[in-house]
């Protein structure tokens, strides 16, 4: 194996280039050396590339950075004896969040919102490189899954966490606004929790694809009164849970209006835009408005199982694959063609494909 590797580095906002770097070495018995195969891209990768990071400014030491946090990798080396059956050659998914273990959120069992949280591809280098060294605790076996499907485990883990935050119970009516990658993943996780699921999505290709296609109700907001349709669908009471994955400010007002008294509204999408809604509505209906961020280890374990069981539905969500040296083009494609892209993947292993 060569002592050098290729990596794609975002030097500063808007500037990405392929460079050669030394292959990292194992320095601890708790580490693994992995070879990234596939890296899924999402909206946060666009924000990182553009330097549009909300509270975190480009001057906060984030650049230069190797991006990429939705990973499928192959184990190439172990720093110590094999543990939990993990061996060289295994395909693994990667939990990209690293918590300090000492702050208030960590002490109260919420490491996903650690006050000193580090995320691969944002605070430390991520997967757009031919080799990485990771803590053993961050990798999870994904034997039997294709690389591009394995990379989708991380978005599903985010959805699992959102469903857990929502306290969705079997038989409840859950409405998902948006059938993009996270919306698709929320549909999968909510159905697994036993919910009756409705999806609100304006794009026809997203309504007809993946786990969302298995929803109990599909609503095109361009042709229907969303409120009336959802009220009729849910029966004598309005939906108990609404999950917004769109980050569109107008959707929050819709969600608060649609959900039943005493219900829960869960916000998964990220944006720095401001939303307006009647201030007294959450108090009048005594709503729980819940933010949700990232995922934790338990979420990731369940996500591996859900993706393994639904790999036939996840595969079609991978709409484009780009080679490593086209990573900047892949990010631009997502931003410019949301109607054509569902999940775009960078194949670090050299595999790529035309649009589906």
C-alpha positions in Angstrom: 0.0 0.0 0.0 1.3 3.5 -0.9 2.2 5.8 2.0 0.3 8.6 0.3 -3.4 9.0 -0.4 -5.8 11.4 -2.1 -8.1 13.6 -0.1 -10.5 16.4 -1.1 -9.9 19.4 1.0 -12.2 22.4 1.3 -9.5 25.1 1.7 -12.0 27.9 2.4 -15.6 28.5 1.6 -16.2 27.8 -2.1 -12.7 26.3 -2.8 -12.2 22.6 -2.9 -9.3 20.7 -4.3 -7.8 17.2 -4.5 -4.5 16.8 -2.6 -2.1 14.1 -1.7 -1.6 13.4 2.0 0.3 10.8 4.0 -1.8 7.8 4.9 -2.7 8.1 8.7 -1.3 5.6 11.1 -2.8 3.7 14.0 -1.6 5.1 17.3 -3.9 3.4 19.8 -5.4 -0.1 20.5 -8.8 1.6 20.4 -8.4 2.8 16.8 -9.2 1.3 13.4 -7.8 2.2 10.0 -10.6 2.3 7.4 -10.8 2.9 3.6 -13.9 5.0 2.7 -15.8 3.7 -0.2 -18.9 5.9 -0.4 -19.8 9.2 1.1 -23.3 10.5 1.1 -23.8 14.3 0.7 -26.5 16.3 2.4 -27.6 20.0 2.9 -25.1 20.5 5.7 -22.3 19.6 3.2 -23.5 22.5 1.0 -23.5 24.9 3.9 -20.0 23.7 4.9 -18.8 24.2 1.4 -20.3 27.7 1.1 -19.3 28.8 4.6 -22.9 29.3 5.5 -22.8 27.8 8.9 -25.1 29.9 11.0 -23.6 30.4 14.4 -20.2 29.0 13.3 -18.2 31.4 11.2 -15.5 30.3 8.7 -13.0 31.9 11.0 -13.8 29.4 13.8 -11.0 27.1 12.8 -13.2 24.9 10.6 -11.0 25.3 7.4 -9.2 23.7 5.7 -11.4 20.6 6.1 -12.0 17.2 4.5 -15.8 17.0 4.4 -18.0 14.0 4.6 -20.0 12.4 7.5 -22.3 9.8 5.8 -19.8 7.0 5.4 -19.4 3.5 4.2 -15.9 2.2 4.8 -13.9 -1.1 4.8 -11.7 -1.9 7.7 -8.0 -2.2 6.7 -6.3 -2.3 10.1 -6.9 -2.8 13.8 -4.9 -1.1 16.5 -5.5 -4.0 18.9 -7.1 -7.4 19.0 -10.4 -7.9 17.1 -13.4 -6.8 19.2 -17.1 -7.6 18.8 -16.3 -9.7 15.8 -14.9 -6.8 13.8 -12.2 -8.0 11.4 -10.1 -6.6 8.6 -12.1 -6.5 5.4 -15.4 -5.8 7.1 -17.7 -3.1 5.7 -18.7 -0.6 8.3 -20.9 2.5 8.8 -19.6 5.3 10.9 -21.2 7.3 13.7 -19.9 10.8 12.9 -20.6 12.6 16.2 -18.0 12.6 19.0 -19.0 13.9 22.5 -16.8 15.0 25.4 -18.7 12.9 28.0 -18.4 15.6 30.7 -20.7 18.5 29.9 -24.4 18.8 31.0 -25.9 17.2 27.9 -23.5 14.3 28.1 -24.1 13.8 31.9 -27.8 13.7 31.3 -27.7 11.1 28.5 -27.8 13.4 25.5 -24.3 13.2 23.9 -25.7 14.1 20.5 -26.0 17.7 21.7 -22.7 17.8 23.6 -21.6 21.4 24.3 -18.3 20.5 22.8 -19.6 18.2 20.0 -17.3 17.3 17.2 -18.7 16.1 13.9 -16.7 14.3 11.2 -16.4 16.5 8.1 -17.1 19.7 10.1 -14.9 20.0 13.2 -12.5 17.1 12.3 -11.6 15.7 8.9 -14.3 13.4 7.3 -14.6 10.8 4.7 -13.6 12.4 1.4 -10.2 10.8 1.6 -8.8 7.4 0.8 -8.0 6.4 4.4 -9.1 7.5 7.9 -8.3 6.5 11.4 -11.3 6.3 13.7 -12.1 5.3 17.3 -13.3 1.7 17.4 -16.5 2.9 19.1 -17.5 4.9 16.0 -17.7 2.0 13.6 -20.6 -0.4 13.1 -20.6 -3.6 11.1 -22.7 -3.4 7.9 -21.9 -6.8 6.4 -24.1 -7.6 3.3 -25.0 -4.0 2.4 -23.8 -2.2 -0.7 -21.5 0.8 0.0 -24.0 3.4 -1.1 -26.7 1.9 1.0 -24.4 1.6 4.0 -23.7 5.4 3.7 -27.4 6.0 4.2 -27.4 4.5 7.7 -26.3 7.9 9.1 -29.4 9.8 7.8 -31.6 6.9 9.1 -30.0 7.3 12.5 -30.9 11.0 12.5 -34.5 9.9 11.7 -34.5 7.3 14.4 -33.5 10.0 16.9 -36.2 12.3 15.6 -38.9 9.6 16.0 -37.6 8.9 19.5 -37.7 12.6 20.4 -41.3 12.6 19.1 -42.3 9.7 21.4 -44.2 8.1 18.5 -46.2 5.2 19.7 -47.9 2.3 17.7 -51.2 3.4 16.2 -50.5 7.1 16.3 -50.9 9.3 13.3 -47.6 10.9 12.2 -47.3 13.5 9.5 -44.0 14.0 7.7 -43.5 17.2 5.8 -41.0 16.6 3.0 -39.9 13.3 1.3 -36.3 14.2 0.7 -33.6 11.9 2.2 -34.4 12.7 5.8 -38.1 12.6 5.2 -37.7 9.2 3.6 -35.7 8.1 6.6 -38.3 9.4 9.0 -41.0 7.5 7.2 -39.0 4.3 7.6 -38.4 4.9 11.3 -41.9 6.0 12.1 -43.4 3.0 10.3 -41.0 0.8 12.2 -42.4 2.4 15.5 -45.9 1.3 14.4 -47.2 4.7 13.4 -49.7 5.4 10.7 -47.8 7.8 8.4 -48.8 10.6 6.0 -46.4 12.5 3.8 -46.7 16.0 2.5 -44.5 16.5 -0.6 -44.8 18.7 -3.7 -42.4 16.8 -5.9 -43.9 13.8 -7.7 -40.7 11.9 -8.0 -40.2 12.0 -4.3 -43.7 10.9 -3.5 -43.2 7.8 -5.6 -39.9 6.7 -4.3 -38.5 4.8 -1.3 -40.0 4.4 2.1 -42.3 7.4 1.5 -44.0 5.4 -1.2 -45.2 3.1 1.6 -46.9 5.9 3.5 -50.6 5.4 4.4 -51.4 8.7 2.9 -49.6 10.9 0.3 -50.5 14.6 0.0 -49.6 16.9 -2.8 -49.9 20.4 -1.3 -50.4 21.9 -4.8 -53.7 20.0 -5.3 -55.1 19.6 -1.8 -55.9 21.5 1.3 -53.3 20.0 3.6 -55.2 20.8 6.8 -58.5 19.4 5.6 -57.0 16.2 4.1 -55.0 15.4 7.2 -57.9 16.1 9.6 -60.1 13.8 7.6 -57.4 11.1 7.4 -56.7 11.1 11.1 -60.4 10.7 12.1 -62.0 12.1 15.2 -58.8 13.8 16.3 -56.0 15.6 14.4 -52.6 14.0 14.0 -50.7 13.4 17.2 -47.3 14.1 15.7 -46.0 16.3 12.9 -42.3 16.0 11.8 -40.9 18.8 9.6 -37.9 17.8 7.6 -38.1 20.7 5.1 -36.6 23.7 7.1 -39.1 25.9 5.2 -40.3 28.6 7.6 -43.9 28.5 6.3 -44.2 24.8 7.2 -43.8 25.4 10.9 -47.1 27.4 10.9 -48.8 24.6 9.0 -47.4 22.0 11.5 -48.7 23.9 14.5 -52.1 24.3 12.8 -52.4 20.7 11.8 -51.3 18.9 14.9 -53.9 18.0 17.6 -54.2 19.6 21.0 -51.5 18.2 23.3 -49.6 17.0 20.3 -45.9 17.1 19.3 -44.2 19.0 16.5 -40.6 17.9 15.8 -38.2 20.1 13.8 -35.5 18.2 12.0 -34.6 20.6 9.2 -31.8 23.2 9.7 -32.0 26.8 8.6 -31.1 30.3 9.7 -34.3 31.7 8.4 -37.0 33.1 10.8 -40.5 31.6 11.0 -43.6 33.4 12.0 -46.7 31.9 13.6 -49.5 33.0 16.1 -47.6 33.2 19.3 -50.5 32.0 21.4 -51.2 28.8 19.3 -48.6 26.5 21.1 -49.9 27.6 24.5 -53.6 27.3 23.5 -53.0 23.8 22.2 -50.4 23.0 24.8 -48.0 21.7 22.2 -44.6 20.2 22.6 -42.3 21.8 20.0 -39.2 19.6 19.9 -35.8 20.2 18.2 -33.8 17.2 17.3 -30.1 17.1 16.4 -27.8 14.3 15.1 -28.0 10.9 16.7 -26.4 8.8 19.4 -25.1 5.3 19.6 -28.4 3.6 20.4 -30.0 5.4 17.4 -27.2 4.2 15.1 -27.6 0.5 16.2 -31.3 0.6 15.4 -30.5 2.4 12.1 -28.2 -0.4 11.0 -31.0 -2.9 11.5 -33.6 -0.8 9.8 -31.4 -0.2 6.7 -30.5 -3.9 6.6 -34.2 -4.8 6.5 -35.2 -2.2 4.0 -32.1 -2.1 1.7 -34.3 -2.7 -1.3 -36.2 0.5 -0.6 -33.0 2.5 0.2 -31.1 1.6 -3.0 -33.4 3.5 -5.3 -32.9 6.7 -3.2 -29.3 6.8 -4.4 -29.9 8.9 -7.6 -26.4 10.0 -8.5 -22.8 8.9 -7.8 -19.7 10.9 -8.5 -16.0 10.0 -8.4 -13.8 11.5 -5.7 -12.3 14.2 -7.9 -15.8 15.4 -8.8 -16.8 16.1 -5.2 -17.3 19.8 -5.8 -19.4 19.1 -8.8 -21.5 16.7 -6.7 -22.2 19.4 -4.1 -23.1 21.9 -6.8 -25.5 19.3 -8.4 -27.4 19.0 -5.2 -27.8 22.7 -4.8 -28.8 23.3 -8.4 -31.0 20.3 -9.1 -33.1 19.4 -6.1 -35.8 18.1 -8.3 -33.5 15.5 -9.8 -31.4 14.5 -6.9 -32.5 12.5 -3.9 -29.3 11.2 -2.4 -26.0 12.0 -4.1 -23.0 9.9 -3.2 -19.3 10.4 -3.8 -17.5 7.1 -4.5 -14.1 7.4 -3.0 -13.3 3.9 -4.3 -13.5 5.1 -7.9 -16.9 3.8 -8.8 -19.4 6.3 -10.3 -22.5 6.2 -12.4 -24.7 8.3 -14.6 -27.9 9.9 -13.2 -30.8 7.6 -12.6 
